[in-house]
Amino acid sequence: MLRSILLVISPALVGLTFAGPVFEEKGGLVVIEAESTDSRLGDWEKKTDVADFEGECHLEFTGNKTTNGPPKSPLKYEFKISKAGNYTLTIRARKRLESERADISNDCFVALKGDFEAGDKAPLKVLQKDTKLFGGNADDWGWASTLDENHKKYPPVYKLKAGETYELTIHGRSKNFNIDRIVLYHESKDRREVQSKKLKESKTADEGLALKPERVKRRLTDREGRAVDAQLVEVDGSVVVALIGNRRHRIEVATLSDEDQLFISEWWDGE
């Protein structure tokens, strides 16, 4: 006889393929607080000791050496573009130094996933894979805005498409590197103006979304028998969008049980 399934909310425990909130570009800007991720923090720690941080806190990477190290503790952020064009990535950052050497604790790895092209000199493969991004100040907040691939420097510019959703991944690289917020700005925007203003965080696709009576509550079970309570919102291609703990998640239908796949198909066809 099968054992009862213990229901949990945490995606890390359930093992289903969840994504976090999807931030929506508006007016050529995507603004995301560093802590606004559903990823496990791992070697990133929440901090409030650097003055003038935005949001609830900032994140400091505590792994590797202060000079460098392999990609660790990925933080994932999803965003959707409505205005096509070239977007530059810049991260509000600070390097906490432990010695007089100033060229350490100043970088992370970044990679972008989705349907895009290179927007400037950086090759597409450099933009797609984990590439060093460095910058920031030692005494206060600055900006990390330069890619370094085998000592070749590039601006992080991406040619993004309207209607597409992208996933930015930030890995830790050097110990004591702090990140406060992530900004992608359209080519029509002035960099100095973007970096000098206190911008509001972008709204997410699930912001203001309430549980509606016409939506269906369902206990979803994956192929290994692990389960979670959810409310089905919609089907988007091969993905079912569901509310779990009042947060919107995207789950690949193929990762669910045969019974759930059939139920979702019949439910959505009947909408």
N, C-alpha and C positions, 0 to 999 in steps of 0.2 A: 504494500500500500504506500502510495506516495505521501511524503511528508507535507505538512502545511507550508505554504510559501510565506515567508516573512516579508511583508511589504515595507519598503524603504523609499525615501524620497531622493537620497543622494545618488546622482548618476554614477559616481565612482564606485558605489557599492552594487548598484543594479547592473552595470555593465552595458546598458543600452547606449547607442550612439547619439548622444544629445549634443545640441549646439546651444550657445548662450543667447542673450538678447541680440537682436539685429538693429544696429543704430542706423538712422536714416539721414542721408546727406540732405542739407537744405541750404540754398544760396551759395553752393560751392564749398561748403564746409562740413567736415565730419570731426566732431570733438568728443573724445572718450576719456573718462577718468581711468587711470591705471587700475584702480580697484574694481572697476565695473566689468568683471569677468567671472564666469562660472568655472573657470579652470582651477584646479588645485594649485595653491601657491607654491608648494614645495620649498625651495630655497629662497623664495621671496618673502619678506616680512613686512607687515603693515607698520608704518612709522608716522609719527606726527611731530618729530623734533626739528624738521627744517621749516623755518618760518615761511609764511605766505604760500603754503601749498593750497591747491584747489581741491574741492570735493571733501571727502571724509578723511582721507589720509594720503600718503604716498607709499610707494613700495621700494624696498631696498633689497638688492640681491646679496645673499650671504654665502653663496657657494664659490668654488674655484679659488684661484689666487687673485690678488689685486691686479696682476698684469694681464692674465688671460685664462682661458680654459675652454673646454668643449661646451656645446649647447646643453643647457640644463633648465629644468622647470619651465616648460612652455606655457605661456599665457596667450589665450586665443580671444580674438575680438572680431565680430562679424559686423559688416556694414553694407548698406544698399545705396547705390548711386542713382540719382534721377537726372543729373546734369552731366552729360558726357564731356570728356576732355582730359587734359593732363593734370594729375594731382600730385603734389609734393608731400612727402611724409616728414614730419618733424615731431620730436618727442621732448617735452619739457623735462629736463634732466639735471642732476647734480652729482658730482663725484666727491665722495667723502674720503679725504686723503688721510693716510696713516703715517706718512713721511713727507719729506720735502719734495719728493719726486711728484711732478704735476701731470705726467702723461700716463697715469694709471687710474683704475676704477672709473673709467670714462666710456664704457661701451656695452652693448648688448648685441644679440643677433636678431635680425628681422627677416621675414619671408612672407610673401603674399600669394594666396591661392585664389584662382578664379580665371575668368575669361578677360584677359587684358593684354596690352602690348607695351613694349618699352616706350617711355615718353621722352627720353633724353639720351644721354650717352651710355648709361648703364645697360649692358646686354640683358636681354630678357631672362636668361638663365640665372644671372646674378640676382635679379629681382625676385625670382621664384624660389631660390634656395636660401638657407640660413646664411646671411651675410652680415658681417660686422657693421654696425652703425655706431658712430662715436660723436661725442660732444658733451656739452654741459659745463657748468662752472664749479669751482671748488668752494666758493664763499656763499653763493646763493644759487637760485635757479637759472639755468641757461637752456640751451637747446641742442639736442643731438640731431644733426641734419646731413651727415656725410657718410656715405657707404665706403668701405675699404675692402677691396678684394685683391689679395696678394699685392698690397701696397699701391694699388691703383685706386684713385679716389673718384667717386661718382655722386651726383645728386640723386636722391631716391625719388624718381619721378615715374609715375605709372599712367599709361593711357587707358582710362577706364570707360566702360560702356554704360549707357543709360539702361536702367532696369535690371542690372546685374548685381548679385550679392557676392561680396568678397570676404575672405578670412585672412586677417593679419595675425601672424604668430610672432611673439617676442620671447626669445630664450635669454636666460642669463648668460653672461660671458665673463665679466670681471667683478670680483667681490667689491662691495661698497658702492656700486652704481645704483643711483636712485632714479625712479621715473615717477612723474606726477600726472601727466596727461598726454594723450596721443592726439595729434591734429593732422588731418589731411586737407589741404586747401587747393582749390581750383586755380588754374593758370591766370584767371581773371582777377585773383586776389593779390594784394601786396603782402609780401612776406613780413616786412617790419610791422605792418599794421596788425597782421594776424598774431604775431608773437608778442605784441605789446598790449593787446586788449585782454580783458578778463571775459572769455567767451563762455556761454552757457553750454553744458553738455548736450549733445544731440539727443533728440527723442528717439525712442525705440519703437519697433513695430508693434510691440505688445503694450505700449503705454496707454493706459486708460481702458484696456481690454478687460471686461468683466465677464464673470461666468454667466452664460445665457442659458435659459431653460431649454431652448431648442438644441443645444449642444448635448452630446452624449457622454456620460461618464462610463469609463471602461477600465477594467483591470488588464493592463497590457503585460504580456509575457514574452520574453525573448526565446531564442532557439535553445537556450540552455536551461529554461525553466524559471528564470529569475523574473520577478514581477514588480510592478509599480502601479499605483492608482493614478489615473489621468482623466482629463476631460478633452475629448476630441474636438478640434476647432475646424480644421479643413484638411484637404489633401492637396498637395502641391507636387504634381508629377509622381515621383517614386517615394515621396516623403509625406508622412502624416504630421501635421502641426497639432500639438497638444499642450494643454495647460497642466503643469505639475507644480503644486505648491505656489500657485498664482504666478508662475513664470512660464513663458512661452518656450517650447522646445521643438526641435525638428528631429524626427526619428525616421530612419530608413525603414520602410514597410517590410522589406525583405529580411530584416533582422528579427522580425516578430514571428510568433507561432503561426502555423497554418490556420488555426481557428481565428486568430486576430486578423490575419490578412483577409480572410473571407468576410469577417464581420465589417472591417473597414471598407472593403469594396462594396458590399451591399448597402452600408450606411451612406457612403458618399454618392453612390449612384442614385439613391433615393432622395438626395437633397433637392 
